Amino acid sequence: MLHTFVALVSDKPGVLTRVASLFRRLNINIVSLTVGESERADVSRMTIVCEAPEHAAHRIKASLYKLEITVNVDEVGRSEAVIRELCLIKVEAGPSHPLGQNSRSQIFELANVFRARVVDLAPESIMLEMTGAASKIEGLIQVITESGYNILEVSRTGRMAMRRGQHTSRVMKALGGPNGANDDAKLTSAEILPNEFDDVHEEEE
Amino acid sequence: MAEQNQYPQLTGAEILWATLVGEGITTVFGYPGGAILPIYDALRKFPIHHVLVRHEQGASHMADGYARASGQVGVCMATSGPGATNLVTGIATAMLDSIPIVCITGQVSSKVLGSDAFQEVDITGITLPITKHNFLVTRAEDIAATVRKAFQVARSGRPGPVLVDITKDAQQAMAAFSFEAAEPAPARPHPMLKTETNAFTDAIELIRAAKRPVILAGHGIVESGAREQVIAFAEKLQVPVASTLLGLGAFPTYHPLSLGMMGMHGESWVNESIQQSDLLLAFGMRFDDRVTGNLALYAPNAKKIHIDIDPSEVNKNVKVNVALIGDLKKVLDALLPMLGDSPVAEDTWDRANEKSYGEPPTEWLREIDAMKGTASVRDIINLPDNGHLYAAHVINDIWREALDAGRLAQTVIVTDVGQHQMWEAQYYKHDAPRSLITSGGLGTMGFALPAAIGAKAACPEKDVWVIAGDGGFQMTASELSTIVQEGYAINIAVINNGFLGMVRQWQEAFYDKNYSASPILSPDFVMLAAAHGIDGATVSKRKDVTPTVTKARTSGKAFLINFQVEKEDGVYPMIAPGAALHEMVRRPTKDPLLETAEDE
């Protein structure tokens, strides 16, 4: 089954290797891994999706926490977290396409249905940007292909995850707020909810 | 910068030594070379003794032996490239057995990093999976803080090896140094269950309900310093204690509740009690495949409580009912008062005289006692002398000699890997923690001699014995020269049977006696010792064992004994791969009645 882990790790050279090396050592395949800045200085946030037996989750989480570079690890399930992926798709379309000018408008229509955005329009191609659950992205790709269009390039970020609501692990509480101060008390649930993107992004089934 | 100016300016090399001095280090083991020359140049200014090894693998094993004998962090150093890669086996050995060592390696100048410069190797990359953590330092001003952090990581939580790779230009550059200012931030919050969680209540419930409990005593008891707590726990509920290989000595063997070593070559009653148990209490051990046998058939009726500092060990091999994560000593300190009154009858242990009287106080202990009786009649130690010298005799006599001389508490045994290692575990009775040093997890042949040098450096007042096979001894025999250069009085017992004995035993049992590459030719070990200026003797008769052992121990110098033992002897009991813990091959016996009665 797929497991999704969110790891806060120190932002230093070689950290990605340490995380990747751990999965290699455990002989577990990484499905996707995204890294970027977090709300804390010098701390990167990774979302790691991997394929492993159900009982392996605890050990992966504990092994991740064992790495000296790890600040905190959280395992998130589908129901309790927002899980999203960003995708860029370049499709062959334009005046020289067999469907002619129609090709562009048809791609626009498909993009509209899937709430993808057109981010680049070239004489022979259109680039779409889409954010959403992995299944929705796969849906768009499938529909474009089945409509007879040629996909030139696809770039997917892999999944990013964030727990819903106010959730602070013991470790994070001990570390205090992002700016060093323990400002847990300042955060009220109203400031975090409702999620303003809820109407834009549908739930992953 | 203004703040930094109040501190003295030192070279990176001097900062390294000053930091090691600050961490309490008095001895390091190493080998110089190009990329670490600035560090060696600065050595003479600092009160640290450097032991020159003959091969860098020896340096990492020595740091390891030093750490195991003393409980302090061991330090080794090597130059870049081949010097660093030669450390690897020793680092992996320390990793698998959770031993705190810090390895310092020189690295090519930061300006040429990644250019395949002379003797450049990516040692932080190579050692990534076999260190607890490692660092590459390219600036002199980072050395103090990084080395202090390395010590913190090596010591904290579940200990382990840490490597610090320092570029040559960082060793040469100047920076302000203050040991205090380089203090690392506190270690990360460590997972420790609170006593109010359900886990403790669940554990108490299981303990109260148990009729046939067994404690599995591991290396964690030694690392945590929880010996007294484990003794108190065992005595309070009269729970028998089985040890892992690295747990030997953690619980005193003289104690009536001590069962001995469990696992592949554990005594039959130990493994039988585990299989028949209804509650296993795993204290600082990790259910290695060498102690569980076939997992599917392991202790089928037992509930399991696992106490370990490392949460990634929980449910790794054996699924447990309750896990208490944390430092064993702290967990037991919290657990003990919650146990309430002892539910069992008063024990029969006369502490003052270290003797037990009368019957064991529980039905379970009486059952185990009966199992011990059937095993002892097969034991080679109890058989009359037939003129052959068995390794079991040699090891038993080394133990007996130390006991009779009143030196048992002052004796450290360092074993290599193979048959002699298992015989040592069976026939040498370890009462004290850190009295046995052996490579358990990685099973590194060649470990004993260098590790013993580290142990002797840590505990010069103790009698240190190397017990090695003729195969493993030859892997690192070059360190004999180190012993002489350091003037260490280390006693060496080579158990010489002309075979890679454990390989031969497996070939006998599982490969139709096809002795492929297991017969081994050896030099005359006594002459080899003599070439180094070390006295020695060959022993091939049982009657000569004890006098020669006494001679070696009292010689005040290094001494090597070449024990010519029975060539095709086997370690028993033995659990074949894939077999359950109770399906052991018992010791062979000449008595046909016993064979039919016991081997059904």
Contacts between the chains, C-beta under 8 A, distances in Angstrom:
chain1	res1	chain2	res2	distance
A	14	B	124	7.1
A	14	B	136	7.8
A	17	B	125	7.4
A	17	B	128	6.8
A	18	B	128	6.5
A	21	B	128	5.4
A	21	B	129	5.8
A	25	B	129	5.4
A	55	B	315	6.9
A	58	B	311	7.8
A	58	B	314	7.0
A	58	B	315	6.3
A	59	B	312	5.5
A	59	B	315	7.1
A	59	B	316	6.0
A	62	B	310	7.5
A	62	B	311	4.0
A	62	B	312	3.6
A	62	B	314	7.3
A	63	B	312	4.6
A	65	B	191	7.3
A	65	B	311	7.3
A	65	B	312	7.9
A	66	B	310	7.0
A	66	B	312	5.7
A	67	B	133	7.8
A	68	B	132	7.0
A	68	B	133	3.9
A	68	B	153	5.8
A	69	B	133	7.8
A	71	B	188	7.4
A	170	B	189	7.1
A	171	B	188	7.4
A	171	B	189	5.3
A	174	B	189	4.6
A	175	B	189	7.8
